[in-house]
């Protein structure tokens, strides 16, 4: 694989919905994806290295093939979906309880 930076960058942009952001001057190419469900996912590609470093939730993982990267992103989406739905249900339940308590009987 000669042009791995381009391949991983294209995959992140086109397939995974990441946005390229300005690099910090360290020579790495940075992509990000933000969502209310899971916060931010940051991907760093270092020119000359075969792979991408993903940072999310304070944890860092390195991927050098697209299959493992796709599986990781899909599992992250699934886990955040279930956690987010539980949080939203709890918030609505608390809000509904407060509203019901304000009604005069």
DRENBAFI-658450 format. One record per residue: residue number from 1; x, y, z of N, C-alpha, C, CB in turn. Coordinates in steps of 0.02 Angstrom, whole numbers, plus 50000, padded with zeros to 5 digits. Glycine has a CB too. Layout:
DRENGU;num;nX;nY;nZ;caX;caY;caZ;cX;cY;cZ;cbX;cbY;cbZ
DRENGU;NUM;X;Y;Z;X;Y;Z;X;Y;Z;X;Y;Z
...
end
This chain:
DRENGU;num;nX;nY;nZ;caX;caY;caZ;cX;cY;cZ;cbX;cbY;cbZ
DRENGU;1;50042;49941;50000;50000;50000;50000;50044;50062;50000;49952;50000;50061
DRENGU;2;50043;50098;49947;50086;50156;49941;50054;50218;49972;50103;50168;49868
DRENGU;3;49991;50230;49958;49959;50292;49979;49910;50279;50036;49923;50325;49920
DRENGU;4;49934;50254;50093;49889;50236;50147;49858;50297;50180;49927;50196;50199
DRENGU;5;49893;50354;50183;49863;50414;50213;49801;50433;50174;49914;50472;50214
DRENGU;6;49806;50432;50108;49748;50449;50066;49692;50399;50072;49770;50453;49994
DRENGU;7;49709;50335;50077;49658;50284;50082;49620;50289;50148;49689;50214;50075
DRENGU;8;49656;50296;50203;49623;50302;50268;49585;50368;50273;49674;50296;50325
DRENGU;9;49614;50421;50246;49579;50485;50247;49515;50483;50207;49624;50540;50221
DRENGU;10;49517;50453;50149;49458;50448;50107;49405;50404;50141;49475;50419;50037
DRENGU;11;49427;50350;50172;49380;50306;50207;49345;50344;50264;49417;50244;50235
DRENGU;12;49385;50381;50304;49356;50418;50360;49306;50470;50336;49412;50451;50401
DRENGU;13;49323;50505;50282;49278;50558;50256;49216;50529;50224;49315;50602;50206
DRENGU;14;49225;50483;50178;49169;50458;50137;49126;50406;50172;49196;50429;50073
DRENGU;15;49158;50359;50205;49121;50302;50233;49100;50313;50306;49163;50240;50229
DRENGU;16;49142;50346;50345;49128;50351;50417;49101;50419;50438;49191;50336;50455
DRENGU;17;49099;50468;50394;49070;50533;50410;49114;50579;50452;49007;50522;50446
DRENGU;18;49179;50572;50447;49225;50615;50483;49238;50679;50444;49292;50578;50497
DRENGU;19;49260;50730;50479;49279;50794;50449;49352;50806;50462;49236;50853;50477
DRENGU;20;49387;50832;50412;49458;50849;50422;49463;50916;50457;49496;50850;50353
DRENGU;21;49507;50919;50507;49518;50982;50542;49591;51001;50536;49497;50976;50617
DRENGU;22;49606;51063;50555;49674;51087;50549;49721;51046;50593;49678;51161;50568
DRENGU;23;49780;51032;50567;49829;50995;50607;49861;51042;50657;49882;50962;50562
DRENGU;24;49888;51014;50709;49916;51052;50764;49990;51069;50754;49908;51014;50828
DRENGU;25;50016;51058;50694;50086;51073;50680;50133;51015;50696;50106;51133;50719
DRENGU;26;50105;50958;50714;50147;50900;50730;50155;50854;50670;50117;50861;50789
DRENGU;27;50129;50873;50613;50137;50833;50552;50083;50781;50543;50202;50801;50552
DRENGU;28;50040;50771;50592;49986;50721;50586;49925;50753;50555;49970;50691;50655
DRENGU;29;49888;50714;50518;49825;50736;50488;49770;50715;50535;49815;50706;50415
DRENGU;30;49726;50762;50553;49675;50749;50603;49605;50752;50572;49681;50798;50661
DRENGU;31;49564;50704;50590;49493;50702;50571;49452;50697;50635;49478;50643;50522
DRENGU;32;49391;50723;50634;49349;50717;50693;49277;50703;50673;49352;50781;50736
DRENGU;33;49240;50676;50721;49169;50663;50713;49138;50674;50781;49155;50590;50686
DRENGU;34;49088;50718;50784;49055;50733;50847;48981;50715;50842;49063;50808;50866
DRENGU;35;48955;50691;50898;48886;50672;50902;48864;50678;50974;48875;50600;50875
DRENGU;36;48801;50694;50985;48775;50700;51053;48775;50634;51090;48705;50729;51052
DRENGU;37;48774;50579;51053;48771;50513;51084;48838;50493;51115;48750;50462;51034
DRENGU;38;48892;50503;51079;48957;50479;51104;49010;50532;51109;48981;50424;51059
DRENGU;39;48993;50594;51100;49042;50648;51106;49085;50652;51044;49086;50637;51167
DRENGU;40;49150;50651;51053;49195;50660;50996;49238;50599;50985;49238;50720;51007
DRENGU;41;49251;50586;50921;49299;50535;50900;49350;50571;50858;49264;50476;50860
DRENGU;42;49413;50562;50875;49467;50594;50839;49511;50541;50806;49509;50640;50885
DRENGU;43;49527;50552;50743;49569;50506;50706;49632;50543;50683;49531;50476;50645
DRENGU;44;49689;50514;50696;49753;50544;50677;49790;50497;50629;49797;50558;50740
DRENGU;45;49810;50525;50573;49849;50488;50524;49917;50520;50520;49813;50487;50454
DRENGU;46;49968;50480;50531;50036;50505;50526;50064;50486;50457;50081;50477;50583
DRENGU;47;50084;50535;50418;50112;50519;50352;50172;50471;50358;50134;50584;50315
DRENGU;48;50172;50421;50316;50225;50372;50317;50210;50311;50359;50288;50403;50342
DRENGU;49;50158;50314;50401;50138;50256;50441;50077;50225;50409;50123;50277;50515
DRENGU;50;50072;50160;50415;50016;50123;50387;49963;50113;50441;50039;50055;50358
DRENGU;51;49914;50158;50443;49860;50150;50491;49835;50216;50517;49883;50108;50549
DRENGU;52;49787;50211;50563;49755;50270;50592;49748;50260;50667;49686;50285;50559
DRENGU;53;49759;50313;50706;49751;50310;50778;49684;50343;50795;49810;50345;50816
DRENGU;54;49640;50307;50829;49574;50331;50848;49575;50346;50923;49518;50280;50830
DRENGU;55;49552;50406;50942;49547;50425;51012;49475;50443;51027;49595;50484;51029
DRENGU;56;49446;50408;51075;49378;50423;51097;49371;50403;51170;49326;50385;51053
DRENGU;57;49337;50445;51208;49326;50430;51278;49390;50425;51318;49287;50367;51286
DRENGU;58;49443;50460;51298;49506;50457;51333;49548;50395;51319;49493;50460;51405
DRENGU;59;49525;50352;51273;49562;50292;51256;49586;50297;51184;49517;50229;51265
DRENGU;60;49644;50268;51172;49675;50271;51106;49684;50200;51079;49742;50308;51109
DRENGU;61;49667;50191;51014;49678;50127;50981;49706;50139;50912;49612;50086;50976
DRENGU;62;49748;50094;50889;49779;50100;50823;49752;50045;50778;49857;50096;50828
DRENGU;63;49732;50064;50717;49705;50017;50668;49746;50020;50605;49630;50031;50654
DRENGU;64;49762;49962;50577;49799;49961;50514;49761;49924;50460;49866;49929;50524
DRENGU;65;49698;49905;50474;49656;49878;50421;49585;49905;50427;49656;49801;50422
DRENGU;66;49551;49908;50372;49486;49940;50369;49431;49899;50403;49466;49953;50298
DRENGU;67;49437;49833;50402;49387;49790;50433;49383;49801;50508;49402;49717;50419
DRENGU;68;49440;49801;50541;49441;49811;50614;49418;49881;50631;49512;49799;50642
DRENGU;69;49436;49931;50591;49415;49999;50603;49339;50006;50595;49450;50047;50554
DRENGU;70;49311;49976;50543;49239;49977;50532;49202;49943;50589;49221;49944;50466
DRENGU;71;49226;49885;50611;49195;49850;50667;49196;49892;50731;49230;49783;50679
DRENGU;72;49252;49924;50744;49259;49966;50804;49209;50024;50802;49330;49992;50811
DRENGU;73;49206;50058;50745;49160;50115;50739;49087;50094;50744;49172;50152;50672
DRENGU;74;49070;50036;50715;49002;50011;50719;48983;49992;50791;48993;49949;50674
DRENGU;75;49029;49959;50827;49016;49941;50896;49010;50003;50940;49071;49896;50923
DRENGU;76;49051;50053;50927;49047;50116;50964;48979;50149;50953;49104;50163;50942
DRENGU;77;48955;50148;50892;48890;50177;50876;48834;50137;50911;48878;50177;50800
DRENGU;78;48837;50071;50909;48786;50030;50941;48785;50040;51017;48797;49956;50925
DRENGU;79;48843;50040;51048;48847;50049;51121;48822;50117;51142;48918;50039;51146
DRENGU;80;48840;50168;51104;48819;50235;51122;48744;50243;51111;48858;50287;51081
DRENGU;81;48717;50209;51061;48645;50213;51048;48606;50186;51107;48627;50174;50983
DRENGU;82;48627;50128;51133;48590;50099;51189;48599;50141;51252;48614;50027;51202
DRENGU;83;48659;50167;51264;48670;50210;51323;48631;50275;51317;48744;50225;51331
DRENGU;84;48629;50303;51257;48595;50366;51246;48520;50358;51256;48609;50393;51175
DRENGU;85;48492;50303;51230;48420;50292;51238;48402;50284;51311;48399;50230;51199
DRENGU;86;48443;50250;51350;48429;50243;51421;48431;50310;51457;48479;50196;51453
DRENGU;87;48479;50352;51439;48484;50418;51469;48423;50461;51451;48548;50453;51447
DRENGU;88;48405;50460;51388;48347;50500;51365;48283;50477;51400;48339;50496;51289
DRENGU;89;48274;50412;51405;48215;50386;51440;48213;50409;51512;48213;50310;51437
DRENGU;90;48270;50407;51546;48274;50429;51615;48258;50503;51621;48343;50413;51645
DRENGU;91;48285;50543;51576;48272;50616;51578;48198;50631;51566;48315;50652;51526
DRENGU;92;48168;50597;51516;48097;50608;51504;48054;50584;51562;48076;50571;51440
DRENGU;93;48073;50530;51594;48036;50504;51651;48039;50555;51708;48064;50436;51673
DRENGU;94;48098;50583;51722;48105;50633;51775;48065;50696;51759;48178;50650;51786
DRENGU;95;48068;50718;51696;48031;50778;51676;47956;50765;51680;48050;50798;51604
DRENGU;96;47934;50707;51658;47863;50691;51661;47838;50687;51732;47849;50625;51626
DRENGU;97;47878;50660;51777;47859;50656;51847;47851;50726;51877;47911;50616;51886
DRENGU;98;47897;50771;51861;47893;50839;51887;47831;50874;51861;47956;50878;51867
DRENGU;99;47815;50864;51798;47755;50896;51769;47693;50868;51802;47752;50886;51692
DRENGU;100;47689;50804;51811;47630;50773;51842;47620;50796;51913;47636;50697;51840
DRENGU;101;47674;50810;51949;47668;50834;52018;47642;50905;52022;47736;50830;52052
DRENGU;102;47646;50942;51968;47621;51012;51970;47546;51016;51957;47658;51054;51917
DRENGU;103;47516;50962;51933;47444;50964;51921;47405;50962;51988;47422;50905;51876
DRENGU;104;47353;51002;51991;47311;51002;52051;47261;50945;52045;47274;51072;52060
DRENGU;105;47253;50909;52099;47206;50853;52098;47141;50872;52126;47233;50795;52137
end
